[in-house]
Amino acid sequence: MLSAGTRSAGRWLPSRLTAAMSTQRLRNEDYQDYSSTDASPEESPSESLGTFAPGAYQRFGESNSTTWFQTLIHLLKGNIGTGLLGLPLAVKNAGILLGPLSLLVIGVAAVHCMGLLVKCARHFCLRRVVDFFLIVTQLGFCCVYFVFLADNFKQVVEAANSTTTNCHNNETVILTPTMDSRLYMLALLPFLVLLVFIRNLRVLSIFSLLANISMLVSLILIYQFIVQGLPNPSHLPLVAPWKTYPLFFGTAIFAFEGIGMVLPLENKMKDPQKFPFILYLGMAIVTIVYISLGSLGYLQFGASIQGSITLNLPNCWLYQSVKLLYSIGIFFTYGLQFYVPAEIIVPFFVSRAPEPCQLLVDLAVRTAMVCLTCILAVLIPRLDLVISLVGSVSSSALALVIPPLLEVITYSSEGLGPLTLAKDALISILGFVGFVVGTYESLAELIQPTAAPMSTNSSRAFAYGAGLLL
């Protein structure tokens, strides 16, 4: 058994490992890094960049490696979440022609930046910066999941007395008031705490598969409804007014929420050479789902499309089950999104605890982190705007700004072509504009609200908050 000090070194400072540590002891490490390099003890991190060769980095946790199928399941689950439900409204804000084309461009840029993040993170360039944005982004997602789960369960319960078996009429429903949504959050807290106690990504893949199945069933039901009797799209604008395009961009960039998962997924793979293929395959599926659901949803409901497409579905038990199934998927997604900040924060405390108390400290830190996300969801009345601020600062930076800069910094000594430099500059500028405008809009709305508080329905609040990314 490794000592606490050795475990900490193996987790955070692989470039300072002593020569006496054997490869077998590294493979038995309890707390694995999700992107590590094989620099010698005499080299500094900057010196090791010049001698780096692909595949020449030490990988940890081989005994807990995931298969290609498990990795694909995690990748799909990490990207298909709450943002998907707001994409029909996003297409409305961009236009029936410009919206799908823009989703395709953003999808290509997001996949490219995911690949850059994996490639450059091995060099430890700006590692602490990347870790910071990973923590803020992933815990921000966990906060919005609390709101999404509580408000969706609350809406289903309140509409239960008016829910019928007739799925052909979409009538206005008078909700029966129940307990406050914050009480639903507190009721969910112990179950989410138990979920995050699962520390093995391989075991977590089982719950990720369940989440994918529940979301797949709910998406099939949504597709089954929106493809029936599509109206003539000639009355829909090909390009929406430009003043609404920032709302589209904010929702779209927030929808690609799985960039924080690519680092641990690549490192945990049994055969990491297959990860690029898995990444492109998984993100191709995700982009197709985004474009199809966004376009068909807007075509079906037109100008009446709401913040979440589920709000346009008939109030019958068949489509009420869509909310329940999607909520089940989001519940299990919480554990997957929580995995990334836990892998960064938990080892810091565990390595400083006596060995007999390490498991207790591990579980205590995880519990505290879940409680923190719950407290933020309970105490902040306009969580949609707070999540918008978090997304503007961290999501745009992590998804678009940092990866191109990492490529320039890491490979500048090797000489980058003018096209590569121009590409990196264009993507970073796009992300920076989203960061500046989105942060300004979010702070202005938080300080001096211009509209009445949003409905308690979390799907609508989420789409609104994500739109304020710009």
C-alpha positions as CSV (number, residue, x, y, z in Angstrom):
1,M,0.0,0.0,0.0
2,L,1.4,3.4,-1.0
3,S,1.8,6.1,1.6
4,A,-0.3,9.2,1.5
5,G,2.6,11.3,0.3
6,T,3.4,8.9,-2.5
7,R,-0.3,8.7,-3.5
8,S,-0.4,12.5,-3.8
9,A,2.7,12.6,-5.9
10,G,1.4,9.9,-8.2
11,R,-1.8,11.8,-8.6
12,W,-0.6,15.4,-9.1
13,L,3.1,15.5,-9.8
14,P,4.1,12.8,-12.3
15,S,7.0,14.9,-13.5
16,R,8.6,14.7,-10.0
17,L,8.3,10.9,-9.5
18,T,11.4,9.4,-8.1
19,A,13.4,6.9,-10.1
20,A,12.8,4.3,-7.3
21,M,9.1,4.1,-7.9
22,S,8.4,1.1,-10.1
23,T,5.9,0.8,-12.9
24,Q,3.9,-1.7,-11.0
25,R,3.4,0.6,-8.1
26,L,2.2,3.3,-10.5
27,R,-0.4,0.9,-11.9
28,N,-1.7,0.2,-8.4
29,E,-2.3,3.9,-7.8
30,D,-5.7,4.5,-6.0
31,Y,-6.2,8.1,-7.3
32,Q,-5.4,8.3,-11.0
33,D,-4.6,11.4,-13.1
34,Y,-6.6,11.7,-16.2
35,S,-3.8,13.0,-18.4
36,S,-0.3,12.3,-17.4
37,T,3.2,12.6,-19.0
38,D,6.3,10.6,-18.6
39,A,8.9,13.3,-17.8
40,S,12.1,12.2,-16.2
41,P,12.9,13.5,-12.6
42,E,15.7,15.6,-13.9
43,E,13.5,17.4,-16.5
44,S,11.3,20.4,-15.9
45,P,7.9,20.4,-17.4
46,S,9.0,22.9,-20.0
47,E,12.0,20.8,-20.9
48,S,9.9,17.6,-21.4
49,L,7.8,19.4,-24.0
50,G,10.6,19.3,-26.5
51,T,11.3,15.6,-26.1
52,F,7.7,14.5,-26.0
53,A,6.7,11.7,-28.4
54,P,3.2,10.4,-28.9
55,G,2.4,7.5,-26.6
56,A,5.4,8.2,-24.4
57,Y,3.4,9.2,-21.3
58,Q,2.7,7.1,-18.3
59,R,-0.9,6.0,-17.9
60,F,-2.4,5.1,-14.6
61,G,-5.3,2.9,-13.4
62,E,-4.9,0.1,-16.0
63,S,-6.8,-2.3,-13.8
64,N,-9.9,-0.1,-14.0
65,S,-9.7,0.6,-17.8
66,T,-12.9,1.0,-19.7
67,T,-13.8,-0.7,-23.0
68,W,-14.4,1.3,-26.2
69,F,-18.2,0.7,-25.8
70,Q,-18.2,2.0,-22.2
71,T,-16.3,5.0,-23.3
72,L,-18.8,5.7,-26.1
73,I,-21.7,5.4,-23.7
74,H,-20.0,7.9,-21.3
75,L,-19.3,10.3,-24.2
76,L,-22.9,10.2,-25.4
77,K,-24.3,10.6,-21.9
78,G,-21.9,13.5,-21.2
79,N,-23.2,15.5,-24.2
80,I,-26.9,14.6,-24.4
81,G,-28.3,16.4,-21.4
82,T,-30.5,19.4,-20.5
83,G,-29.2,21.6,-23.3
84,L,-30.8,19.4,-25.9
85,L,-34.4,20.3,-24.9
86,G,-33.8,24.0,-25.6
87,L,-32.4,23.6,-29.1
88,P,-35.7,24.0,-31.0
89,L,-36.0,27.5,-29.5
90,A,-32.4,28.1,-30.4
91,V,-33.1,27.3,-34.0
92,K,-36.0,29.8,-33.9
93,N,-33.6,32.4,-32.7
94,A,-31.3,31.8,-35.6
95,G,-33.6,30.8,-38.4
96,I,-34.7,27.5,-40.0
97,L,-31.7,27.6,-42.4
98,L,-29.0,29.4,-40.4
99,G,-29.8,27.5,-37.2
100,P,-28.9,24.0,-38.4
101,L,-25.9,25.2,-40.3
102,S,-24.6,27.1,-37.3
103,L,-25.2,24.0,-35.1
104,L,-23.0,22.0,-37.6
105,V,-20.2,24.6,-37.5
106,I,-20.3,24.7,-33.7
107,G,-20.3,20.9,-33.5
108,V,-17.2,20.7,-35.7
109,A,-15.4,23.4,-33.7
110,A,-16.3,21.6,-30.4
111,V,-15.0,18.2,-31.6
112,H,-11.8,19.8,-32.8
113,C,-11.3,21.6,-29.5
114,M,-12.0,18.3,-27.6
115,G,-9.2,16.6,-29.6
116,L,-6.8,19.6,-28.9
117,L,-7.6,19.4,-25.2
118,V,-6.7,15.7,-25.0
119,K,-3.5,16.1,-27.1
120,C,-2.2,19.2,-25.3
121,A,-3.2,18.3,-21.7
122,R,-0.5,15.6,-21.7
123,H,2.1,18.3,-21.7
124,F,0.8,20.0,-18.5
125,C,0.5,23.4,-20.3
126,L,-1.8,25.6,-18.3
127,R,-2.8,22.6,-16.3
128,R,-4.0,24.5,-13.2
129,V,-6.1,26.8,-15.4
130,V,-7.7,23.9,-17.2
131,D,-8.5,22.3,-13.8
132,F,-10.1,25.4,-12.5
133,F,-12.4,25.8,-15.4
134,L,-13.2,22.1,-15.3
135,I,-14.3,22.4,-11.6
136,V,-16.4,25.5,-12.2
137,T,-18.0,24.1,-15.3
138,Q,-18.9,20.7,-14.1
139,L,-20.2,21.8,-10.7
140,G,-22.2,24.4,-12.5
141,F,-23.8,21.7,-14.5
142,C,-24.5,19.8,-11.3
143,C,-26.3,22.9,-9.9
144,V,-28.6,23.2,-12.8
145,Y,-29.3,19.4,-12.6
146,F,-30.7,20.0,-9.1
147,V,-33.0,22.7,-10.4
148,F,-34.0,20.6,-13.4
149,L,-34.9,17.5,-11.4
150,A,-36.8,19.3,-8.7
151,D,-38.9,21.5,-11.0
152,N,-39.7,18.7,-13.4
153,F,-40.8,16.4,-10.6
154,K,-42.8,19.3,-9.1
155,Q,-44.5,20.0,-12.4
156,V,-45.5,16.3,-13.0
157,V,-46.9,16.1,-9.5
158,E,-48.9,19.3,-9.7
159,A,-50.3,18.3,-13.1
160,A,-51.2,14.8,-12.0
161,N,-54.9,15.6,-11.3
162,S,-55.4,17.1,-14.7
163,T,-53.3,14.6,-16.7
164,T,-55.4,12.5,-19.1
165,T,-55.0,9.5,-21.5
166,N,-56.0,11.7,-24.5
167,C,-52.8,12.7,-26.3
168,H,-54.4,14.4,-29.2
169,N,-55.5,17.6,-27.5
170,N,-53.0,20.0,-25.8
171,E,-55.1,21.9,-23.4
172,T,-54.1,24.4,-20.8
173,V,-53.6,22.7,-17.4
174,I,-54.4,24.3,-14.1
175,L,-51.7,23.1,-11.7
176,T,-52.4,21.9,-8.2
177,P,-49.9,23.7,-5.9
178,T,-47.7,21.4,-3.9
179,M,-44.6,22.0,-1.8
180,D,-41.9,24.4,-2.9
181,S,-39.3,23.2,-5.4
182,R,-36.5,23.8,-2.9
183,L,-38.0,21.0,-0.7
184,Y,-37.9,18.7,-3.8
185,M,-34.1,19.5,-4.0
186,L,-33.6,18.6,-0.4
187,A,-35.5,15.4,-0.9
188,L,-33.2,14.5,-3.8
189,L,-30.0,15.3,-1.9
190,P,-29.5,12.0,-0.1
191,F,-30.0,10.0,-3.3
192,L,-27.5,12.1,-5.2
193,V,-25.0,11.7,-2.3
194,L,-25.3,7.9,-2.6
195,L,-24.8,8.2,-6.4
196,V,-21.5,10.1,-6.1
197,F,-20.2,7.5,-3.7
198,I,-19.5,5.4,-6.8
199,R,-15.9,6.2,-7.5
200,N,-15.1,3.7,-10.3
201,L,-15.8,5.0,-13.8
202,R,-16.3,1.4,-15.0
203,V,-19.1,0.8,-12.5
204,L,-20.5,4.3,-13.3
205,S,-20.9,3.2,-16.9
206,I,-23.7,0.9,-15.8
207,F,-25.7,3.9,-14.6
208,S,-24.6,5.9,-17.6
209,L,-26.1,3.1,-19.8
210,L,-29.4,3.3,-17.8
211,A,-29.4,7.1,-18.3
212,N,-28.9,6.6,-22.1
213,I,-31.7,4.1,-22.3
214,S,-34.2,6.3,-20.4
215,M,-33.2,9.4,-22.5
216,L,-33.4,7.3,-25.7
217,V,-36.9,6.2,-24.9
218,S,-38.0,9.8,-24.1
219,L,-36.3,11.1,-27.3
220,I,-38.1,8.5,-29.3
221,L,-41.4,9.6,-27.9
222,I,-40.6,13.3,-28.7
223,Y,-39.5,12.4,-32.2
224,Q,-42.7,10.3,-32.7
225,F,-44.8,13.3,-31.9
226,I,-42.9,16.1,-33.8
227,V,-42.7,14.2,-37.1
228,Q,-46.4,13.8,-37.4
229,G,-48.1,16.3,-39.7
230,L,-45.3,18.7,-40.2
231,P,-46.7,22.0,-41.4
232,N,-45.4,23.9,-44.4
233,P,-42.2,25.6,-43.4
234,S,-42.5,28.4,-46.0
235,H,-43.8,30.8,-43.3
236,L,-40.7,30.3,-41.1
237,P,-37.8,32.8,-41.6
238,L,-34.7,31.3,-43.2
239,V,-32.6,33.8,-41.1
240,A,-33.9,35.3,-37.9
241,P,-33.2,38.9,-36.8
242,W,-29.5,39.2,-35.8
243,K,-30.4,40.6,-32.4
244,T,-31.7,37.1,-31.4
245,Y,-28.6,35.2,-32.7
246,P,-26.6,35.6,-29.5
247,L,-29.4,33.7,-27.7
248,F,-28.9,30.8,-30.2
249,F,-25.2,30.8,-29.8
250,G,-25.5,30.7,-26.0
251,T,-27.9,27.7,-26.0
252,A,-25.8,25.9,-28.6
253,I,-22.4,26.2,-26.9
254,F,-24.0,25.2,-23.6
255,A,-25.5,22.2,-25.2
256,F,-22.1,20.7,-26.0
257,E,-21.5,20.1,-22.3
258,G,-19.3,17.0,-22.5
259,I,-15.9,18.6,-23.2
260,G,-15.0,18.3,-19.6
261,M,-15.4,14.5,-19.9
262,V,-12.9,13.9,-22.7
263,L,-9.8,13.9,-20.5
264,P,-10.9,11.3,-17.9
265,L,-12.5,9.1,-20.7
266,E,-9.4,9.1,-22.8
267,N,-7.1,8.2,-19.9
268,K,-9.4,5.4,-18.6
269,M,-9.6,3.6,-21.9
270,K,-8.1,0.2,-22.1
271,D,-6.9,1.0,-25.7
272,P,-6.5,4.8,-25.9
273,Q,-5.4,4.6,-29.5
274,K,-9.0,4.1,-30.4
275,F,-10.2,7.2,-28.6
276,P,-10.1,9.6,-31.6
277,F,-12.4,7.2,-33.5
278,I,-14.7,7.0,-30.5
279,L,-14.7,10.8,-30.1
280,Y,-15.6,11.4,-33.8
281,L,-18.2,8.7,-33.8
282,G,-19.9,9.8,-30.6
283,M,-19.9,13.5,-31.4
284,A,-21.2,12.8,-34.9
285,I,-24.2,11.1,-33.3
286,V,-24.6,13.9,-30.8
287,T,-24.5,16.6,-33.6
288,I,-27.0,14.7,-35.7
289,V,-29.4,14.5,-32.7
290,Y,-28.9,18.2,-32.0
291,I,-29.6,19.3,-35.6
292,S,-32.6,17.0,-36.2
293,L,-34.4,17.7,-32.9
294,G,-33.8,21.4,-33.1
295,S,-35.0,21.6,-36.7
296,L,-38.0,19.3,-36.4
297,G,-39.1,20.8,-33.1
298,Y,-39.1,24.3,-34.6
299,L,-40.8,23.0,-37.8
300,Q,-43.6,21.4,-35.8
301,F,-44.4,24.1,-33.3
302,G,-43.2,27.2,-35.1
303,A,-43.3,30.5,-33.3
304,S,-45.1,28.9,-30.3
305,I,-42.0,26.8,-29.4
306,Q,-41.1,27.2,-25.7
307,G,-37.9,27.1,-23.8
308,S,-38.1,23.3,-23.5
309,I,-39.8,21.2,-26.2
310,T,-41.4,19.1,-23.5
311,L,-43.6,22.1,-22.6
312,N,-45.2,21.9,-26.0
313,L,-46.2,18.2,-25.6
314,P,-49.8,17.2,-24.8
315,N,-50.7,16.8,-21.2
316,C,-51.3,13.1,-21.2
317,W,-49.6,10.4,-19.3
318,L,-47.6,9.2,-22.3
319,Y,-45.8,12.5,-22.7
320,Q,-45.7,13.2,-19.0
321,S,-43.6,10.1,-18.9
322,V,-41.1,11.9,-21.2
323,K,-40.4,14.3,-18.4
324,L,-40.0,11.5,-15.9
325,L,-37.7,9.4,-18.2
326,Y,-35.6,12.4,-19.0
327,S,-35.3,13.3,-15.3
328,I,-34.1,9.8,-14.6
329,G,-31.4,10.2,-17.2
330,I,-30.4,13.6,-15.8
331,F,-30.2,12.0,-12.3
332,F,-27.6,9.5,-13.4
333,T,-25.8,12.1,-15.5
334,Y,-25.2,14.0,-12.3
335,G,-22.8,11.3,-11.2
336,L,-21.0,11.4,-14.5
337,Q,-20.5,15.1,-14.5
338,F,-19.6,15.1,-10.8
339,Y,-16.8,12.6,-11.5
340,V,-14.5,15.1,-13.1
341,P,-14.3,17.7,-10.3
342,A,-14.2,14.9,-7.7
343,E,-11.1,13.4,-9.4
344,I,-9.4,16.8,-9.1
345,I,-10.5,17.9,-5.6
346,V,-10.9,14.6,-3.6
347,P,-7.3,13.4,-3.8
348,F,-6.0,16.7,-2.5
349,F,-7.7,16.1,0.8
350,V,-7.3,12.3,0.9
351,S,-3.5,12.5,0.4
352,R,-3.3,14.6,3.6
353,A,-5.3,12.3,5.8
354,P,-4.0,9.4,7.9
355,E,-4.3,6.1,5.9
356,P,-7.0,4.6,8.2
357,C,-9.2,7.6,7.6
358,Q,-8.8,8.1,3.9
359,L,-12.0,6.4,2.8
360,L,-14.0,8.4,5.4
361,V,-12.4,11.6,4.2
362,D,-13.1,10.6,0.5
363,L,-16.8,10.2,1.2
364,A,-17.0,13.3,3.4
365,V,-15.5,15.5,0.7
366,R,-17.8,14.1,-1.9
367,T,-20.8,14.7,0.4
368,A,-19.7,18.3,1.0
369,M,-19.4,18.9,-2.8
370,V,-22.9,17.6,-3.5
371,C,-24.3,19.7,-0.6
372,L,-22.5,22.7,-2.1
373,T,-24.3,22.3,-5.4
374,C,-27.6,21.8,-3.5
375,I,-27.1,24.9,-1.4
376,L,-26.4,27.0,-4.5
377,A,-29.5,25.7,-6.1
378,V,-31.6,26.4,-3.0
379,L,-30.3,29.8,-2.0
380,I,-29.9,31.6,-5.3
381,P,-33.4,32.7,-6.6
382,R,-32.3,33.3,-10.2
383,L,-30.2,30.2,-10.7
384,D,-30.7,30.4,-14.5
385,L,-28.7,33.7,-14.5
386,V,-26.0,32.3,-12.3
387,I,-25.6,29.3,-14.5
388,S,-25.5,31.6,-17.5
389,L,-22.6,33.5,-15.8
390,V,-20.8,30.2,-15.0
391,G,-21.3,29.1,-18.6
392,S,-20.1,32.4,-20.0
393,V,-16.9,32.4,-17.9
394,S,-16.0,28.7,-17.9
395,S,-17.8,26.8,-20.7
396,S,-16.8,29.2,-23.5
397,A,-13.3,29.3,-22.1
398,L,-13.0,25.5,-21.7
399,A,-14.7,24.7,-25.0
400,L,-13.3,27.4,-27.4
401,V,-10.6,29.6,-25.9
402,I,-8.2,27.4,-24.0
403,P,-7.7,24.4,-26.4
404,P,-6.4,26.6,-29.4
405,L,-4.2,28.5,-27.0
406,L,-2.8,25.2,-25.6
407,E,-2.0,24.1,-29.2
408,V,-0.1,27.4,-29.9
409,I,1.8,27.3,-26.6
410,T,2.6,23.6,-26.7
411,Y,3.7,23.3,-30.3
412,S,5.1,26.8,-31.1
413,S,8.7,25.5,-30.8
414,E,7.9,23.0,-33.6
415,G,6.7,25.7,-35.9
416,L,3.0,26.0,-36.7
417,G,1.7,26.9,-40.1
418,P,-0.1,30.1,-40.9
419,L,-3.4,28.3,-41.5
420,T,-3.1,26.6,-38.1
421,L,-2.4,29.9,-36.3
422,A,-5.3,31.6,-38.1
423,K,-7.6,28.7,-37.2
424,D,-6.6,28.8,-33.5
425,A,-7.0,32.6,-33.5
426,L,-10.4,32.5,-35.0
427,I,-11.8,29.9,-32.6
428,S,-10.3,31.7,-29.5
429,I,-11.7,35.1,-30.6
430,L,-15.1,33.5,-31.1
431,G,-15.0,32.1,-27.6
432,F,-13.6,35.3,-26.1
433,V,-16.5,37.3,-27.6
434,G,-18.9,34.9,-26.1
435,F,-17.1,35.2,-22.7
436,V,-17.2,39.0,-22.7
437,V,-20.7,39.6,-24.0
438,G,-22.2,36.7,-22.0
439,T,-20.6,37.8,-18.8
440,Y,-21.8,41.3,-19.3
441,E,-25.4,40.3,-20.1
442,S,-25.5,37.9,-17.1
443,L,-24.1,40.4,-14.6
444,A,-26.4,43.2,-15.8
445,E,-29.4,41.0,-15.4
446,L,-28.3,39.8,-12.0
447,I,-27.7,43.4,-10.7
448,Q,-30.8,45.0,-12.3
449,P,-33.3,42.5,-13.7
450,T,-35.2,43.7,-16.8
451,A,-37.9,41.0,-16.6
452,A,-40.0,39.3,-14.1
453,P,-38.7,36.1,-12.6
454,M,-38.9,33.1,-14.8
455,S,-41.4,30.3,-14.4
456,T,-40.3,27.6,-12.0
457,N,-40.1,25.1,-14.8
458,S,-36.4,24.3,-15.0
459,S,-36.4,23.5,-18.7
460,R,-37.5,27.0,-19.6
461,A,-35.2,28.6,-17.0
462,F,-32.3,26.5,-18.4
463,A,-32.8,27.5,-22.0
464,Y,-33.2,31.2,-21.0
465,G,-30.0,31.1,-18.8
466,A,-28.0,29.2,-21.5
467,G,-29.2,31.8,-24.1
468,L,-27.6,34.5,-21.9
469,L,-24.2,33.0,-22.5
470,L,-23.9,35.7,-25.1
